[in-house]
Amino acid sequence: MSEPASTPRVNWRDYWIVTKPRVTLLAVFTSFIGMLLVGQSFPSWRVVIGGCIGIWLLAGASFAMNCLLEAAVDAKMKRTDWRPSAQGRLSTTQIVVFALLLGAIGSAVLIATTNVLTWALTLATFFGYSFVYTLYLKPNTPQNIVIGGAAGAMPPVLGWTAVANDISAPPLLLFLIIFAWTPPHFWALALYRVEDYEKSGLPMLPVTHGREFTLLQMLLYTFLLLAVSLLPVAIGMNSWLYAIAAVLLGLRFVQVVWSLKRDYSDAKSKAVFRFSLTYLSVLFTALLIDHYLIV
């Protein structure tokens, strides 16, 4: 008589993976900076901790749903075919229940520790990413990254509203910086992963318009980013220390993209992608240091 099949053990690491922890961490980091830029005194620890936890949970829920909705596409790409959702290690029910649980807890935390405005904006941001971007923008337009970048640019606004309970010029400028940063950041990845995207059927810009056009767009966006990054100085939000950092980082970004355009290689494209992450982290750190030490 054969033994009954044992129920597979749940691998909790799989749940962690579908929250895209590295991307979530970047969102929480920029949210945290947004919180600290409101006024000259450190905000309430209750708001800071609760806001970061709530934003992290709702972001994790959004990314889990994104993994579920893109499971078939992810399975075709070397970059993503290892994800539990792509390999079927987590079922549709498991991911949906997990995402709903994260979303419910995150919503409760945000409402209890920050304000309804922050909760509503956070929910709208990650709902837009999970469904509008994933289901409609990404598979239908090569400008998906540009339009969908609005969701990725929202975290510093969410951090600001968590403390200030309003939306004003400073957080909108932080939004614009990340919005302009997103295309050259992600297109650098798409260039050296172009074969993956060709297999997936997604209309990424390097697939639909070719490498040279994509590199030109990246270069134009880095110039735009350099200009946008100086707007906080123009409105008196930050001063000379941040201005120096923004100019040096922006010129370096232009330089590495220009070098990539002149002499393309996958290795150089990877280097540009990695630098873009360094750029954003250092720029936002400079915003914070300038705000508390200079202004």
Secondary structure, 3 states (H helix, E strand, C coil): CCCCCCCCCCCHHHHHHHCCHHHHHHHHHHHHHHHHCCCCCCCCHHHHHHHHHHHHHHHHHHHHHHHHHCHHHHCCCCCCCCCHHHHCCCCHHHHHHHHHHHHHHHHHHHHHHCCHHHHHHHHHHHHHHHHHHHHHHCCCCCCHHHHHHHHHCCHHHHHHHHHHCCCCHHHHHHHHHHHHHHHHHHHHHHHHCHHHHHHHCCCCHHHHHHHHHHHHHHHHHHHHHHHHHCHHHHCCCCCHHHHHHHHHHHHHHHHHHHHHHHCCCHHHHHHHHHHHHHHHHHHHHHHHHHHHHCC
